């Protein structure tokens, strides 16, 4: 079964990130918009209704992920509307589809409010005018790709970190995650003295705020080195939780 909430969330974050970084007119934006429109329309037709009615009939609270999706779309709409009104027509098809995308986002927000009339009251900060607290918009360049975002979202949903990228497990497990993801994304082609591809630690130090703390720089790298002093393989406790993030295709 398609995980609409995750896929729409990633799509909205991608569009919002491009607008924030003034990269909206770069190649690929039109296909991302079309994908988003299709996803939102599919979700709005039946899965949203089924999910909302089920939770209401069973006296369940608002699903955290659904509220998160609602907040992200509501945050992004203002910036999308602004670019529609201010940007001169450079690509008429692109701007036309952005308008359609905006309308679909707005309709989805209204649909969620229809099924959850108290959604704004249940989360008072929904009315806040603060900048969106979505760290995916501020990802290091090396991790600001769709492939990386899927893995990061999986890590959040698995409870390894929260949506602000605060790591919830051991430093050794974060080093393992960084090591594995660097290889998965091919963040560097440099080789170490053993002929193995090196790990690009910097993006993960920045994202998870482990750079320059009390133990100095290279904290993640040191965590791996310390583990390897007494072990043959780098398999810290809980490494299976990280391995499963990479088991299914993310493209």
C-alpha positions as CSV (number, residue, x, y, z in Angstrom):
1,X,0.0,0.0,0.0
2,X,1.4,3.4,-1.0
3,X,2.5,5.6,1.9
4,X,0.8,8.8,0.7
5,X,1.6,10.9,3.8
6,X,5.4,10.2,3.4
7,X,5.4,10.7,-0.3
8,X,3.4,13.9,-0.3
9,X,5.5,15.3,2.6
10,X,8.7,14.7,0.7
11,X,7.3,16.2,-2.4
12,X,6.1,19.4,-0.6
13,X,9.4,19.7,1.2
14,X,11.2,19.4,-2.2
15,X,9.1,22.1,-3.8
16,X,9.4,24.4,-0.8
17,X,13.1,23.9,-0.7
18,X,13.5,24.8,-4.3
19,X,11.5,28.0,-3.8
20,X,13.4,28.9,-0.7
21,X,16.7,28.4,-2.4
22,X,15.5,30.2,-5.6
23,X,16.1,27.0,-7.6
24,X,12.5,26.6,-8.7
25,X,13.3,27.2,-12.4
26,X,16.0,24.5,-12.5
27,X,15.5,21.4,-14.5
28,X,13.2,18.8,-13.0
29,X,10.8,21.1,-11.1
30,X,7.9,20.5,-13.6
31,X,8.1,16.7,-13.1
32,X,8.2,17.2,-9.3
33,X,5.1,19.4,-9.5
34,X,3.2,16.9,-11.7
35,X,4.1,14.1,-9.3
36,X,2.9,16.1,-6.4
37,X,-0.4,16.9,-8.0
38,X,-1.1,13.3,-8.8
39,X,-0.2,12.2,-5.3
40,X,-2.4,14.7,-3.6
41,X,-5.3,14.0,-5.9
42,X,-5.0,10.2,-5.3
43,X,-4.8,10.7,-1.5
44,X,-7.7,13.1,-1.4
45,X,-10.0,10.8,-3.4
46,X,-10.2,7.9,-0.9
47,X,-7.3,7.1,1.4
48,X,-7.7,10.4,3.4
49,X,-11.4,9.9,3.9
50,X,-10.9,6.3,5.0
51,X,-8.1,7.2,7.4
52,X,-9.9,10.1,8.9
53,X,-13.3,8.3,9.3
54,X,-11.6,5.3,10.9
55,X,-9.8,7.4,13.4
56,X,-12.9,9.4,14.2
57,X,-15.1,6.4,14.5
58,X,-12.6,4.8,16.9
59,X,-12.2,7.9,19.0
60,X,-8.5,8.2,18.0
61,X,-6.5,11.4,18.2
62,X,-5.1,13.1,15.1
63,X,-2.4,11.0,13.6
64,X,0.9,12.8,14.3
65,X,2.1,12.2,10.7
66,X,-1.1,13.6,9.3
67,X,-0.8,16.7,11.4
68,X,2.8,17.0,10.4
69,X,1.7,16.8,6.7
70,X,-1.0,19.4,7.4
71,X,1.5,21.8,9.0
72,X,4.1,21.4,6.3
73,X,1.6,22.1,3.5
74,X,0.1,25.1,5.3
75,X,3.6,26.5,5.9
76,X,4.6,26.0,2.2
77,X,1.5,27.5,0.7
78,X,2.4,31.1,1.5
79,X,5.8,30.9,-0.3
80,X,4.2,29.1,-3.2
81,X,1.5,31.8,-3.5
82,X,4.2,34.5,-3.3
83,X,6.3,33.1,-6.2
84,X,3.1,32.8,-8.3
85,X,2.3,36.5,-7.7
86,X,5.8,38.0,-8.0
87,X,7.8,36.0,-10.5
88,X,7.6,37.0,-14.2
89,X,6.6,34.3,-16.6
90,X,9.8,32.6,-17.5
91,X,8.2,29.2,-18.1
92,X,4.5,29.4,-18.5
93,X,3.9,25.7,-18.1
94,X,6.0,25.6,-14.9
95,X,4.1,28.5,-13.4
96,X,0.7,27.1,-14.5
97,X,1.5,23.8,-12.9
98,X,2.7,25.6,-9.8
99,X,-0.7,27.3,-9.5
100,X,-2.4,23.9,-10.0
101,X,-0.1,22.4,-7.3
102,X,-1.0,25.3,-4.9
103,X,-4.7,24.8,-5.4
104,X,-4.3,21.0,-4.8
105,X,-2.4,21.7,-1.6
106,X,-5.0,24.2,-0.5
107,X,-7.8,21.7,-1.2
108,X,-6.0,19.0,0.7
109,X,-5.6,21.3,3.8
110,X,-9.4,22.1,3.6
111,X,-10.2,18.4,3.3
112,X,-8.1,17.6,6.4
113,X,-9.9,20.4,8.3
114,X,-13.2,19.0,7.1
115,X,-12.5,15.6,8.7
116,X,-10.6,17.0,11.7
117,X,-12.5,20.3,12.4
118,X,-10.5,20.9,15.6
119,X,-7.0,20.3,14.1
120,X,-5.9,23.9,14.6
121,X,-7.1,24.0,18.2
122,X,-5.4,20.7,18.9
123,X,-2.0,22.2,18.0
124,X,-2.0,25.9,19.1
125,X,1.2,26.7,17.3
126,X,-0.4,26.0,13.9
127,X,-1.2,29.8,13.8
128,X,2.4,30.8,14.5
129,X,4.0,33.0,11.9
130,X,7.5,31.6,12.7
131,X,9.6,30.2,9.9
132,X,8.7,26.6,9.1
133,X,10.6,24.3,11.6
134,X,11.5,21.8,8.9
135,X,15.1,20.9,8.9
136,X,14.8,19.2,5.6
137,X,14.7,22.7,4.0
138,X,18.1,23.4,5.6
139,X,19.9,20.2,4.8
140,X,23.6,20.2,4.0
141,X,24.0,20.2,0.2
142,X,25.2,16.6,0.1
143,X,22.0,15.5,1.9
144,X,19.6,17.8,0.0
145,X,18.6,15.1,-2.5
146,X,15.5,13.1,-2.8
147,X,17.4,9.8,-2.2
148,X,18.9,11.1,1.0
149,X,15.6,12.6,2.2
150,X,13.8,9.3,1.9
151,X,16.4,7.7,4.2
152,X,16.3,10.6,6.7
153,X,12.5,10.4,6.8
154,X,12.8,6.6,7.5
155,X,15.2,7.3,10.3
156,X,12.7,9.8,11.8
157,X,9.8,7.3,11.5
158,X,12.0,4.6,13.1
159,X,12.6,6.7,16.1
160,X,16.4,7.0,15.5
161,X,16.1,10.8,15.5
162,X,13.3,13.4,15.7
163,X,12.1,15.8,13.0
164,X,14.7,18.4,14.2
165,X,17.4,15.8,13.6
166,X,18.2,15.3,17.3
167,X,19.8,11.8,17.4
168,X,18.1,9.6,20.0
169,X,20.5,6.7,20.1
170,X,24.2,6.3,20.8
171,X,27.0,8.2,19.2
172,X,28.4,5.0,17.9
173,X,25.1,4.2,16.1
174,X,25.0,7.7,14.6
175,X,28.6,7.1,13.3
176,X,27.4,3.8,11.8
177,X,24.4,5.5,10.2
178,X,26.7,8.2,8.7
179,X,29.2,5.6,7.5
180,X,26.5,3.5,5.8
181,X,24.7,6.5,4.3
182,X,27.9,8.1,3.0
183,X,28.6,4.9,1.1
184,X,25.0,4.5,-0.1
185,X,25.0,8.1,-1.5
186,X,28.6,7.9,-2.7
187,X,29.4,11.2,-1.0
188,X,33.1,10.8,-1.8
189,X,35.4,8.7,-4.0
190,X,38.4,9.1,-1.8
191,X,40.1,5.9,-0.6
192,X,41.8,5.2,2.7
193,X,45.1,3.3,3.1
194,X,43.2,0.0,3.0
195,X,41.8,0.7,-0.4
196,X,38.2,1.3,1.0
197,X,36.1,4.3,0.2
198,X,36.3,6.9,3.0
199,X,33.3,8.3,4.9
200,X,32.2,11.9,4.4
201,X,31.6,12.8,8.0
202,X,31.1,16.5,7.7
203,X,27.5,16.6,6.4
204,X,26.3,14.4,9.3
205,X,28.3,16.4,11.9
206,X,26.5,19.5,10.6
207,X,23.0,18.0,10.4
208,X,23.1,16.2,13.7
209,X,25.0,19.1,15.5
210,X,28.0,16.9,16.5
211,X,30.6,19.3,15.0
212,X,32.9,21.1,17.4
213,X,31.4,19.9,20.7
214,X,33.3,19.4,23.9
215,X,35.2,16.4,22.4
216,X,36.3,18.5,19.4
217,X,35.8,18.0,15.7
218,X,35.6,14.6,14.0
219,X,33.4,13.3,16.8
220,X,31.6,10.8,14.7
221,X,34.9,9.6,13.1
222,X,36.4,9.2,16.6
223,X,33.3,7.2,17.7
224,X,34.0,4.6,14.9
225,X,37.7,4.6,15.6
226,X,37.2,4.0,19.3
227,X,34.8,1.1,18.6
228,X,37.3,-0.5,16.2
229,X,40.0,-0.5,18.9
230,X,38.3,-3.5,20.5
231,X,36.3,-5.0,17.6
232,X,37.0,-6.4,14.2
233,X,33.8,-5.2,12.5
234,X,32.0,-1.9,13.0
235,X,28.7,-3.2,14.3
236,X,27.5,-1.1,17.2
237,X,24.5,-2.1,19.3
238,X,21.4,-1.5,17.3
239,X,23.0,-1.5,13.9
240,X,20.2,-3.7,12.6
241,X,17.8,-0.7,13.1
242,X,20.0,1.3,10.7
243,X,20.5,-1.6,8.2
244,X,16.7,-1.9,7.7
245,X,16.5,1.7,6.4
246,X,18.5,0.7,3.4
247,X,16.8,-2.6,2.6
248,X,14.1,-1.4,0.2
249,X,14.7,0.7,-2.9
250,X,14.2,4.4,-2.4
251,X,14.4,5.7,-5.9
